[in-house]
Amino acid sequence: MRLGEKLRYLRLVEGTLRGLDREMTQQEVVRAIHSELNKSISQAYLSQIENGVRPHLTNSTRMLL
């Protein structure tokens, strides 16, 4: 499983765990990270990871996700 596929799968799992009965959108993930961890990541960056444009993460991003 590639990084982008794993991230999309984890959005599905997290959405299910939060009672949404669907995958979380990238924007919902951004808002959740900001409200729960007081950290930020952009939706565009998540999109790039999922689409394979950014195949590698920095350690700080890896820990954040």
Backbone torsions as a table, in degrees:
resi	resn	phi	psi	omega
1	MET	NA	130.3	179.5
2	ARG	-82.3	164.3	-176.1
3	LEU	-56.7	-47.1	-179.4
4	GLY	-62.1	-40.6	178.3
5	GLU	-64.8	-40.0	179.9
6	LYS	-65.8	-41.6	179.7
7	LEU	-63.5	-42.7	178.0
8	ARG	-63.3	-41.6	177.8
9	TYR	-61.4	-42.3	-179.9
10	LEU	-67.0	-30.6	174.4
11	ARG	-66.1	-36.2	176.7
12	LEU	-65.9	-46.8	-179.9
13	VAL	-62.1	-46.2	-178.2
14	GLU	-64.6	-39.1	177.1
15	GLY	-62.4	-40.9	178.0
16	THR	-65.2	-44.2	-179.8
17	LEU	-64.4	-29.4	179.5
18	ARG	-87.6	4.7	176.2
19	GLY	79.9	18.7	-178.9
20	LEU	-83.9	-19.3	-176.5
21	ASP	57.6	30.4	176.3
22	ARG	-163.8	169.8	176.5
23	GLU	-74.5	149.3	175.5
24	MET	-70.8	144.9	173.9
25	THR	-75.3	163.3	177.0
26	GLN	-60.9	-38.8	179.7
27	GLN	-65.3	-37.6	176.8
28	GLU	-64.5	-36.8	177.3
29	VAL	-64.4	-44.4	178.7
30	VAL	-58.8	-46.6	179.8
31	ARG	-64.6	-39.8	-179.4
32	ALA	-65.7	-42.2	178.5
33	ILE	-62.1	-43.1	-179.2
34	HIS	-65.9	-45.2	-175.8
35	SER	-76.0	-33.9	-175.8
36	GLU	-92.1	-28.7	-176.6
37	LEU	-116.1	-8.1	-177.0
38	ASN	56.1	36.3	176.8
39	LYS	-123.1	168.0	-179.7
40	SER	-132.5	149.1	173.8
41	ILE	-151.0	146.5	-177.2
42	SER	-91.2	154.2	176.8
43	GLN	-65.0	-35.8	179.1
44	ALA	-62.8	-39.2	178.5
45	TYR	-65.0	-43.1	176.3
46	LEU	-61.0	-40.9	179.0
47	SER	-62.7	-42.8	178.7
48	GLN	-62.5	-39.2	178.2
49	ILE	-64.7	-48.0	-177.8
50	GLU	-65.1	-32.3	-178.6
51	ASN	-90.0	3.2	176.2
52	GLY	80.6	7.6	178.2
53	VAL	-69.9	-34.6	177.1
54	ARG	-117.9	91.2	-176.6
55	PRO	-76.6	-12.8	-178.4
56	HIS	-124.1	146.8	178.8
57	LEU	-112.9	152.6	169.6
58	THR	-73.9	160.2	-180.0
59	ASN	-62.0	-38.2	-179.1
60	SER	-66.0	-38.3	177.1
61	THR	-68.6	-40.5	178.7
62	ARG	-59.6	-44.4	-179.6
63	MET	-68.4	-35.9	179.4
64	LEU	-64.5	-43.9	-179.2
65	LEU	-75.5	NA	NA
